[in-house]
Amino acid sequence: MFISNNFLFRTRFLLFFCALLILPAGCGEVKFFGLGDEEADLEAPAKELLINGMDEYQVGKYHMAVKYFDKILDLYPFSPEAPLAGLKAADCHYYMKRYPEALLLYDEFEERHPTNQAMAYVMYQKAMCSYNQMDRVDRDVTGAVNAIQDFSRLVRAFPGSPYTEEAKVRIKTAREFLVHHEYFVVRFYLRTKKYDQAKARLKYLIANYPESVIVPKARELLARLESGKPPKLNISSYFPDFKLPKLHLFSKEGVEEEVITE
């Protein structure tokens, strides 16, 4: 009798094991004998992916973290973890200095979650994507123009946010960048002896950016041009180098807690 029971036990175990082997691999609808419901089975992977992604993110492994966040967005776009995954995917690209890619993801987050509590942060990051693409004053100024627009939008929408004061400072800095770009064009006109164009550009600069630190130099140079005494030597003395100041970045800690599900 003992042998018969043992044989029966082993036979049942073998059948059970074989049944597991022939179950369709990768099927998201599979339930193991009623253990847990479908929703739990689907959400558990998303939570695990988010935990793994945040672990990589916290130690600066953004290239690894973004893979986890992207997988959540691909496989579980409507899960509770998706909003945070979308935001952190954008952050990963931002910290890898992939600003166009980051900006696209921040735009998507804003479009999908317009009432999310992290929206002030999202607007700030969008503006920073443009701000960080400001380069030299002799090059494209699109970054400065977009940064001013985005920071101004943040200030209007969230006047009491932790990012507002810094946004105001960066608006001023971006405007200063635009001023020095205009002033650099004046330098070109002087070197090519196009004095009428130089005067027109100086007048525009003084009228539109009266608060700029470069205005005193611009007024002095305009006075010389209008008196018919344009500088011939040491032209560079009228054109100091411009460098973007290193500004304090507000801490982003706690942003994860701000991201709520709608």
ZIBELQUI-V847168 format. One record per residue. RES is the residue in one small letter. PHI is phi as a letter, one per 20 degrees, with the letter a starting at -180 (none if undefined). OMEGA is omega in whole degrees, 0 to 359 (* if undefined). D_CENTER is the distance of its C-alpha to the mean C-alpha in Angstrom with 1 decimal. Layout:
res=RES phi=PHI omega=OMEGA d_center=D_CENTER
res=RES phi=PHI omega=OMEGA d_center=D_CENTER
//
This chain:
res=m phi=none omega=179 d_center=72.3
res=f phi=f omega=181 d_center=69.8
res=i phi=f omega=181 d_center=69.3
res=s phi=f omega=179 d_center=68.8
res=n phi=f omega=179 d_center=66.2
res=n phi=f omega=179 d_center=64.3
res=f phi=f omega=179 d_center=64.4
res=l phi=f omega=179 d_center=63.2
res=f phi=f omega=181 d_center=60.3
res=r phi=f omega=179 d_center=59.2
res=t phi=f omega=178 d_center=59.6
res=r phi=f omega=179 d_center=57.4
res=f phi=f omega=180 d_center=54.7
res=l phi=f omega=178 d_center=54.8
res=l phi=f omega=178 d_center=54.5
res=f phi=f omega=181 d_center=51.5
res=f phi=f omega=179 d_center=49.8
res=c phi=f omega=179 d_center=50.5
res=a phi=f omega=177 d_center=49.1
res=l phi=f omega=183 d_center=45.8
res=l phi=f omega=185 d_center=45.8
res=i phi=e omega=175 d_center=46.4
res=l phi=f omega=181 d_center=43.6
res=p phi=f omega=180 d_center=41.0
res=a phi=f omega=175 d_center=38.3
res=g phi=m omega=181 d_center=34.7
res=c phi=f omega=184 d_center=35.9
res=g phi=f omega=182 d_center=33.6
res=e phi=e omega=185 d_center=36.5
res=v phi=f omega=174 d_center=38.7
res=k phi=c omega=182 d_center=40.1
res=f phi=e omega=172 d_center=42.2
res=f phi=l omega=174 d_center=45.3
res=g phi=m omega=180 d_center=43.7
res=l phi=e omega=180 d_center=41.6
res=g phi=n omega=180 d_center=38.6
res=d phi=d omega=185 d_center=37.5
res=e phi=f omega=182 d_center=35.2
res=e phi=f omega=180 d_center=32.3
res=a phi=f omega=180 d_center=32.4
res=d phi=f omega=182 d_center=32.6
res=l phi=f omega=186 d_center=29.5
res=e phi=e omega=180 d_center=27.3
res=a phi=g omega=178 d_center=28.4
res=p phi=f omega=180 d_center=26.5
res=a phi=f omega=179 d_center=23.2
res=k phi=f omega=180 d_center=23.7
res=e phi=f omega=178 d_center=24.6
res=l phi=f omega=180 d_center=21.7
res=l phi=f omega=178 d_center=19.3
res=i phi=f omega=180 d_center=21.4
res=n phi=f omega=179 d_center=21.3
res=g phi=f omega=180 d_center=17.6
res=m phi=f omega=176 d_center=17.1
res=d phi=f omega=179 d_center=19.9
res=e phi=f omega=181 d_center=18.2
res=y phi=f omega=184 d_center=14.8
res=q phi=f omega=180 d_center=16.8
res=v phi=d omega=174 d_center=18.5
res=g phi=n omega=178 d_center=15.6
res=k phi=e omega=187 d_center=16.6
res=y phi=f omega=180 d_center=13.2
res=h phi=f omega=176 d_center=15.0
res=m phi=e omega=183 d_center=17.5
res=a phi=g omega=185 d_center=15.5
res=v phi=f omega=178 d_center=13.4
res=k phi=f omega=178 d_center=17.0
res=y phi=f omega=181 d_center=18.0
res=f phi=f omega=179 d_center=15.2
res=d phi=f omega=181 d_center=15.7
res=k phi=f omega=176 d_center=19.4
res=i phi=f omega=181 d_center=19.1
res=l phi=f omega=180 d_center=17.4
res=d phi=f omega=187 d_center=20.2
res=l phi=e omega=185 d_center=23.1
res=y phi=c omega=186 d_center=22.5
res=p phi=f omega=181 d_center=20.3
res=f phi=d omega=180 d_center=22.3
res=s phi=f omega=176 d_center=22.6
res=p phi=f omega=181 d_center=21.8
res=e phi=e omega=187 d_center=19.4
res=a phi=f omega=180 d_center=17.3
res=p phi=g omega=180 d_center=15.0
res=l phi=f omega=178 d_center=14.0
res=a phi=f omega=179 d_center=13.8
res=g phi=f omega=180 d_center=11.5
res=l phi=f omega=182 d_center=9.0
res=k phi=f omega=174 d_center=9.7
res=a phi=f omega=176 d_center=9.5
res=a phi=f omega=179 d_center=5.9
res=d phi=f omega=179 d_center=5.8
res=c phi=g omega=179 d_center=8.5
res=h phi=f omega=179 d_center=7.2
res=y phi=f omega=183 d_center=4.7
res=y phi=f omega=171 d_center=8.0
res=m phi=e omega=179 d_center=10.1
res=k phi=m omega=173 d_center=8.9
res=r phi=e omega=191 d_center=8.5
res=y phi=f omega=177 d_center=6.3
res=p phi=f omega=179 d_center=8.3
res=e phi=f omega=179 d_center=8.2
res=a phi=f omega=181 d_center=4.6
res=l phi=f omega=178 d_center=5.2
res=l phi=f omega=181 d_center=8.4
res=l phi=f omega=175 d_center=7.8
res=y phi=f omega=177 d_center=6.2
res=d phi=f omega=179 d_center=9.2
res=e phi=f omega=179 d_center=11.4
res=f phi=f omega=181 d_center=10.9
res=e phi=f omega=180 d_center=11.8
res=e phi=f omega=184 d_center=14.6
res=r phi=e omega=185 d_center=16.0
res=h phi=c omega=187 d_center=15.8
res=p phi=f omega=181 d_center=16.2
res=t phi=d omega=182 d_center=18.2
res=n phi=f omega=182 d_center=16.2
res=q phi=f omega=180 d_center=16.6
res=a phi=e omega=187 d_center=13.0
res=m phi=f omega=177 d_center=12.2
res=a phi=f omega=177 d_center=12.3
res=y phi=f omega=180 d_center=9.5
res=v phi=f omega=178 d_center=7.4
res=m phi=f omega=179 d_center=8.7
res=y phi=f omega=181 d_center=8.0
res=q phi=f omega=177 d_center=4.3
res=k phi=f omega=179 d_center=4.9
res=a phi=f omega=180 d_center=7.6
res=m phi=f omega=176 d_center=6.4
res=c phi=g omega=178 d_center=5.0
res=s phi=f omega=182 d_center=8.6
res=y phi=g omega=182 d_center=10.2
res=n phi=f omega=176 d_center=9.7
res=q phi=e omega=171 d_center=11.3
res=m phi=f omega=185 d_center=14.3
res=d phi=d omega=180 d_center=17.1
res=r phi=d omega=184 d_center=20.8
res=v phi=f omega=178 d_center=22.6
res=d phi=e omega=181 d_center=24.7
res=r phi=c omega=184 d_center=21.9
res=d phi=g omega=182 d_center=19.8
res=v phi=d omega=182 d_center=18.5
res=t phi=g omega=180 d_center=16.2
res=g phi=g omega=180 d_center=13.1
res=a phi=f omega=180 d_center=15.1
res=v phi=f omega=180 d_center=16.4
res=n phi=f omega=179 d_center=13.1
res=a phi=f omega=179 d_center=11.8
res=i phi=f omega=180 d_center=15.1
res=q phi=f omega=184 d_center=15.1
res=d phi=f omega=177 d_center=11.8
res=f phi=f omega=179 d_center=12.8
res=s phi=f omega=177 d_center=16.3
res=r phi=f omega=178 d_center=15.4
res=l phi=f omega=181 d_center=13.9
res=v phi=f omega=180 d_center=17.1
res=r phi=f omega=185 d_center=19.3
res=a phi=f omega=184 d_center=18.0
res=f phi=c omega=183 d_center=17.8
res=p phi=f omega=181 d_center=20.1
res=g phi=d omega=183 d_center=20.8
res=s phi=f omega=178 d_center=17.4
res=p phi=f omega=184 d_center=16.8
res=y phi=e omega=189 d_center=14.0
res=t phi=f omega=183 d_center=16.5
res=e phi=f omega=177 d_center=18.5
res=e phi=f omega=178 d_center=15.8
res=a phi=g omega=179 d_center=14.4
res=k phi=f omega=179 d_center=18.0
res=v phi=f omega=181 d_center=18.3
res=r phi=f omega=173 d_center=15.4
res=i phi=f omega=179 d_center=16.8
res=k phi=f omega=180 d_center=20.0
res=t phi=f omega=179 d_center=18.7
res=a phi=f omega=176 d_center=17.2
res=r phi=f omega=178 d_center=20.5
res=e phi=f omega=176 d_center=22.3
res=f phi=f omega=179 d_center=20.6
res=l phi=f omega=178 d_center=21.9
res=v phi=f omega=181 d_center=25.3
res=h phi=f omega=173 d_center=25.6
res=h phi=f omega=177 d_center=24.8
res=e phi=f omega=181 d_center=27.6
res=y phi=f omega=177 d_center=29.8
res=f phi=f omega=177 d_center=29.3
res=v phi=f omega=176 d_center=30.7
res=v phi=g omega=179 d_center=33.6
res=r phi=g omega=178 d_center=34.3
res=f phi=f omega=180 d_center=34.5
res=y phi=f omega=179 d_center=37.0
res=l phi=f omega=182 d_center=39.1
res=r phi=f omega=179 d_center=39.4
res=t phi=e omega=176 d_center=40.5
res=k phi=m omega=174 d_center=42.7
res=k phi=e omega=191 d_center=41.2
res=y phi=f omega=178 d_center=41.9
res=d phi=f omega=177 d_center=41.8
res=q phi=f omega=179 d_center=38.3
res=a phi=f omega=180 d_center=37.4
res=k phi=f omega=180 d_center=39.0
res=a phi=f omega=181 d_center=37.3
res=r phi=f omega=179 d_center=33.8
res=l phi=f omega=179 d_center=34.8
res=k phi=f omega=177 d_center=36.0
res=y phi=f omega=181 d_center=32.8
res=l phi=f omega=183 d_center=30.8
res=i phi=f omega=182 d_center=33.1
res=a phi=f omega=187 d_center=33.2
res=n phi=e omega=181 d_center=29.5
res=y phi=c omega=185 d_center=28.2
res=p phi=f omega=182 d_center=31.1
res=e phi=e omega=185 d_center=29.2
res=s phi=f omega=179 d_center=28.0
res=v phi=f omega=182 d_center=29.5
res=i phi=e omega=185 d_center=30.6
res=v phi=g omega=178 d_center=32.9
res=p phi=g omega=177 d_center=36.0
res=k phi=f omega=181 d_center=35.9
res=a phi=f omega=178 d_center=35.3
res=r phi=f omega=179 d_center=38.3
res=e phi=f omega=180 d_center=40.5
res=l phi=f omega=178 d_center=39.7
res=l phi=f omega=179 d_center=40.3
res=a phi=f omega=179 d_center=43.6
res=r phi=f omega=180 d_center=44.8
res=l phi=f omega=181 d_center=44.0
res=e phi=f omega=177 d_center=45.8
res=s phi=e omega=179 d_center=48.8
res=g phi=m omega=180 d_center=49.0
res=k phi=c omega=180 d_center=48.2
res=p phi=f omega=180 d_center=44.9
res=p phi=f omega=179 d_center=44.0
res=k phi=d omega=181 d_center=45.4
res=l phi=d omega=178 d_center=44.7
res=n phi=l omega=178 d_center=41.8
res=i phi=g omega=182 d_center=39.4
res=s phi=f omega=180 d_center=36.6
res=s phi=f omega=178 d_center=37.7
res=y phi=e omega=187 d_center=36.4
res=f phi=c omega=179 d_center=32.9
res=p phi=f omega=178 d_center=31.3
res=d phi=f omega=178 d_center=28.3
res=f phi=d omega=176 d_center=24.9
res=k phi=c omega=177 d_center=22.2
res=l phi=f omega=178 d_center=19.0
res=p phi=f omega=175 d_center=19.7
res=k phi=e omega=184 d_center=18.0
res=l phi=e omega=178 d_center=16.9
res=h phi=f omega=175 d_center=16.8
res=l phi=e omega=177 d_center=13.6
res=f phi=f omega=180 d_center=14.3
res=s phi=f omega=178 d_center=14.6
res=k phi=e omega=181 d_center=12.2
res=e phi=f omega=178 d_center=15.4
res=g phi=n omega=180 d_center=16.6
res=v phi=f omega=180 d_center=13.4
res=e phi=g omega=181 d_center=15.0
res=e phi=f omega=181 d_center=18.1
res=e phi=f omega=184 d_center=16.5
res=v phi=f omega=181 d_center=15.4
res=i phi=d omega=178 d_center=18.7
res=t phi=e omega=178 d_center=20.2
res=e phi=e omega=* d_center=21.7
//
